[in-house]
Amino acid sequence: MSAISAAERARLEQKFPEVFKTSFFKRHGLIIGLVVTVLYLVFCWFFFNVGPALQNGKWDRASIYVQDWYSWRATPRLRFGEDGTITPQWSSRGQYPVGAEIDWLTPHDDGSMTVTFGSEADRLDITTSEVNVFIGGEAWPVTITEGAATAPEGAPAAIQQDRQKVIVDFGFAGQAEIRDNQVYVQRRFFGWANFLYDPKSPLWGHDFFSSIGLMFSGDRVNPDMSNAQFVVNQWLNNQAWQHADILVKLFQTLVMAFVGTLLATLFAFPLAFFAARTITPNRAVNWGMKRFFDFIRSVDMLIWALFFTRGFGPGPIPGIAAIFFTDTGALGKVYAEALENVDDKQREGMKSVGASPASVNRYGVVPQVLPVFVSQSLYFWESNTRSATVIGAVGAGGIGLKLLESMGTNSDWDKVAYMVLLILFVVFLFDNMSTAIRQRLIGGSGH
């Protein structure tokens, strides 16, 4: 293809100057934006001390917390008696019934005890004077004297001397802390311990499939109720996992989101007509109503929740009030903008036949904006399902408070994972419901 002549180029430049003579920022705006972004990120890196924060992060502890989400730890303390016996002591959240036979914790007739970590090659043979640590089948004797436990010379990296105690690391399978008067064992397993039934339940030891089979069995476990009722009752009243309480708190969260959004919609709908300058031709009223919307939505929902929690105490009422106040401002602004962009032809048609102002708005405005109003309210409802969890953590009730309580114990991370999965499922469900309804409304408005 031949190049154009100088005269043709001059003609084109004169005819389309915006193409040939672009501004400096149009030509180099992308590069300038990238450079400014990189410089800003570098500034943030040093201003917020990101490097030292990453370097000083407790990544080993974070790894343990992540493991606690999908696994559980049995933590017996094997205490040494003066007569040479070893007695397991369990925490208040014991994962086994009293007197249960535990396959990885084996007592012997001579008073000693064996703890296996996945296989016989990785185990502890414990007496009150010595603990033989087997790693990969090789024995390393840890000597126990009065006041200290001493690791052997040349021990592998998995056996560490930590002042007067010895720490043995078996990887994911667990670890042991050997002292002069006890061995503290942390034995880890995949899954969630006693998720179906707690150790005090008659159904302890049943898995999901055996529970389903029991529900359809003809022989009743409890003569006062059917097997299906009994299974559900035992699952809901699981003292370790508190399924009934968690589900009630989840329902409270959903009610908070729904009622708060519904009240905000009912209040924002009429107020938006006063804020829309095309509907209410009074600038003072328009300005005042818009500033009111700006005020109540500018205060974050979390701040409103703290405020109402102080006034009403913990519970769902502060959560509903926080969602109501924040969403009234946000929905009022969105509704007012939608009203200001309606097609005036329908309004003028209603006015031409002598309709009252109320009828003009009812039949000339509302049909145009109603699908948008409902769509926005559904979106806010979906969003508030997530937000209600956060405000619940500051005392507004719901599953957020339960989640904070479990995190505060620093040992119930499996329960935290359970509640997070429930929240994710509910958010996913409501997100799809809301999207389907919005698409049907918006699609239907065009027919």
N, C-alpha and C positions, 0 to 999 in steps of 0.2 A: 504494500500500500504506500503510495507516494505521499510526501509531506506536503502540507498546505502552504500556499504562498504567503508572503509577508502581508500583502494587501488583504487576503482572505482572513488571516489571523487578526489583523487590525479591525476588520469588520465584525468578526465574532466577538472580540473583546468589547467593542462598543455596544453590541447588541445584548451580550450577556455578561455584564461587568461583575455580577455576583459570583460567577463561576471562575473567572480568571484572576480576580482581585479579592481574594478572601482575606479576612483579618488575621492578625498574628495569632490570636488565641484559637481561631478555627484551624489554622495550619498546625500549630504545635500544642494544642490544648491537651491531647491525650498524653503526650510525653511529659508535659508540665504536671499533669495530674498524677502520673505514676511517680515522678520524682518527689512531689510533695507528700504523697502517701508513704513512700519509703522513709523519707526524713522524719515524718511524724511517728512512724513505728519505731525508728531508732531512738527518738526522743522518749517515747513511752517506755522502751526497754530500760533505759538508764534512770528515768524519773521514778518509775515504780520498782526499781531494783529487781527486775525479773530474773536476771542471772543468779544473784545470790539466793533468791527465793527457790529457784529450781535446784541449786546446788545443796541447799540446806534442807530440802524436802525429805521427809521420812518415808522414802519409797518402799522400804521393807515393811513398814507398818501398813502402808496403803495396800501392798500385795496381800497381807494377811486379811485385811478387811474385805477385799475382793473375793478371796477364797471363802470367807465366811458367808458370802451371799449364796453360793451354790453348794456348800458343804457344811458339815457340822463337826464339832469337836466334843469328844467325851473326855472329861477332865477329872479323873480321880486323884486324890492325894493318898499315896501309899505310906501310911505313918508307921514308924518303927516302935514296937513295944519293948519294954525292958526284958521280957521273957523270950525275945527273939522272934516274935510273931510280927506279921505285917498286916495291917488293917486298912482296907480301902475306905476312904471317906469321900462322899459325893457332895457337890454343891446343891443349892436349893432347887436348881433346875436339873434334877437327875433324869437321865435319859433311859434308865432301866428300872423295872420294879424291884422292890426289896427281895433279895434272895435269888435273883435271876442268874442263870448261868451265862457267862460272857465268854465267847469263844477266844477272844484275844487276851483275856486276863485270867490266868490259870494259877490258883493256889495249890501248894503241894503239902504233903503230910508233915514235912519237916519244918513248916512255917515259912518257907521261901515262896517266891512268886515269880511267874514268867509273864512278860508283856511282849506280845508279838506286834510288829509293825508291817503288816502285809504278808510276810512269809517268815519261816523259821530262820532264814538266814539273817534277818534283821529283827533283833529282839533284845530284851533285857532279862537276865537271870538275876533276881534281886534277893539278897539276904541283908541282915542288919549290919554286917561288917564289910560286905563287898558287893559290887554290882558289876556283873560281867556284861559288857556291851558288845553285842555281835553286829558287825556291819559287813554285809556280803559274806557271811559265814565265818569271818575272822573275829576272834575274841580279844577284847581290850578291857582288862580289869580296872575298875575304879575303886580305890581304897577308901573306906569310910572310917574316920577316926573321930574322937570327941572334938566337935567344933568345926570340922571341915570334911569335904570330899575332895579327893586328889586324883586327877587324871593321870594315866600312865605316860611314861616317856615315849616320845615318837608317835603319839596318837595322831590319827588322821584329822583333817580339817573339820570333819563332822563332830568331833569331840573337842570342846573348848573349855578351858579352865577360866572361870569368872569369879575371882576372889575365892571365897570359901565354898563355892558350889561348882558343879560341872554341868554344862549344857550339851546335850546330844541332839543332833539334828538328823532326822530320817526323811527329810524332804516333805512332800505333800502328806505322807503317811502320819506325820506328827513329830513331836519332840519330847524330850524328857529333861527335867531339871533335878539333878541329884544333889541332895543336901545331907548333912550329918544325921538328920532325924526323920527324913522322908524323901520320897521320890514323887515329884509332881509330874504327872503324865498328861500330855495332850495328844489324843488319838483322833485323827481326822478321817472322815468318811464322806463320800459323795452323797448328795441328796439332803433332805431336811428330816431331822430326827422326829419321830412321833407326830408327823404332820396329820395323820388320820385320827389317832387315838393317843391319849396320854397314858403313862405307865399304870395309872390307877384304874383304867377302864377294863372291863371284862373282855373287850375286843382287842386289847393291845396285842400286837403281833400280826394282826390281819392286814393284808395289803389291799389295794383297790379292787382287784379282781375277786379275791375271796369275799370281800365285803359285798360286792354285787351278787355273788352266788348266795351269800347268806340272806340277802334281802328277799330272794325268791325261794328260800328254803321253807319247807312246811313245818319244821320243828322250831317252836318259838324259844328264843334265848331268854326273853323276859315275858312271863305270862300276861302282864298288864298291857302290853302293846305289841303291835306287829313288828316283825324283824326290820322292815323298812323304816318304821318310826324309830325303832331302837338304834339302828345304825346312824340315822340322821341326828338323833338326839345326842348320841355319844360323840359324833363329829363336831356338832355345834358347841357342846360343852367341854371340849378339849381344853383343859386348864393350862397346858403349855402354850398352845397357839391362839386360844381365845377367838375362835372363828366367829362365834355369835356376836361378840362385842365389836370385832373388826367390821363385820358386815353391817351392823347397826350404824357404826360411825361412817362407813362409806355411804349408806343411805342418807344420813344426815348431811353429808357433803353435797350429794345430788339435790336434796331438798333446798339447801342453802342457795345453790346455783340457780335452780329453777325459780324459786319464789323471789329471790333478789332480782333476777332478770325480768320476771313477769311484772313485778311492781314498778321497776324502772320503765318498762315499756308503757304501762298504763299511765304513768305520770308524764313521761316525755312526749307522748303522742299529742295531747291537747296543748301543752306548753310550746311545742315546736311551731304551732300556728301563730303564736304571738311573736316568735322570734323571726319568722319569715317575712321579709319586707314586702314581698309581692302579695301576701295574704293579709297582713295587718299593716296598712300604710301609716304607721305612727313611729317615727324614728326613735323617739324616747323609749317606747315600749320595746321595739326591736333591740335597741342597744342594751337596755336593762336586762332583758331575758337572755341575750347572748352572753353578757358578762356573768349572769348567774350560772349558766351552763359552764362557762370557763372556770369559775371558782370551784364548783363541786367536783369537776373532773380533774382539775389540776392537783388536788390532794390525792395522793396515791391510795389505792384500795387498802394497802397494808396499814397506812397511817389511820385511815378511818376505822379499820378493825381494832387497832390499839386503843383508839379513842372510845369506841363503843364498848370494848371489853372492860375498860375502867368504869364505865357508867352502868353497865348491865351485868357485869360478871361474865365468866366463861360460859360458852354455850353457842347454839346456832343463831340466836337473835342478833348478836353483834356481827356475825358473818353476813347474815341477810341484809342488815342495815348498811354495812360497808359496800356490798355489791350494789345495793339500791342507789346509794348516793353517787358512787362513781359512774355507774351506767346511766343514771338519769342525765347527767351532764354530757356524757359521750353520745348517747342515743339522741338527746335533744339537739345537739349540734348536727349530727348526721341527718336527722329528720328535717331540720330547718333548711339545710342545703338542698335536700331533695325537693322540698316544697317550693323553693325559689327557682327551680328548674322545670316546673311542670309546663305543659303546653296550655297557653292561655286561650286557645280556640274553644276548648270545652267549657271553660268558665264564661267566656263571652257569650256562648250559645245559651247557657243557663240564664245569664243576666238578661238576654234579649227577650226571653219569654216571661220576664217578671218574677223570677225565682228569688226567694229571700236569701240573704248572705249565708245562712246555715245550710240551705238546700244547695247553693252554689258550691260550697265546700264539700258537702256530702256526696253530690253526684258529679261534680265537675273536677274535683281535686283528689278526693280519697281513692277512687278507682285507679287513678294513675300511679299513686305513690304506695298503695297498700302492699303490692308484692315486694317493693324495695324495703318498706318498713319491716315486714315479717322476715324477710331475708336477713336484714341486719340484726334483728332481735335473735334469730336462730344462731347467727354467728357469735353474738355476744354470749348466748347461753352455752354454746360449745366451749368458748374460751373461759367462761366462768367456772366450768367444771374443773379445769386445771387450777384456776386462781383460788377457788375455794379450799383446795388442799393447802396452799401456802398460807392463807390467812388463818386457817385452822391451827397452824403451828404456833401462832401467837396468842392462842387462847380462845379463838372463835369456834371451837368445837370441830366435830367431824373427824375424818381419818387423818387430817394433818396433825392434830394433837396427839393421836395415837402413834403416828409415825415418829414424831419428835420424842415421845416417851421411850420408844424402842431404841432409837439412836442414842438416847442419853444413857442407857444401861451399858453401852459399849460391848455388849455380848449377844445381842439379839439381832445381828445383821441378817440372819436368814429370815427372820420375821419382817425386817425392813424390805428385803427383796420381795417377799410375798405381797406386802401392801403396795409396793411400787408396781408390781405386775398387775394387781387388781386395778390400780389407778390407770395404768396404760390401757388395759382392756376396756375399761369404761370410757376413757377418752376416745379410743379408737371406735367404739360402738356409737357414741354420740356424734362423733365427727362424721361418720358415714350417714347416720340418720339425718343430721342437719344438712349435709351436702345434698342428699337425695331430695329433701323437702324444698330446699332453696332452688335447685335446678328445675323442679316441677313448677314452682311458683313463677320463676322468671321465664321459663319456657311457655307456661300457660298464659302469661300476660301478653305474649305476642300473637296469640290466635284471635 
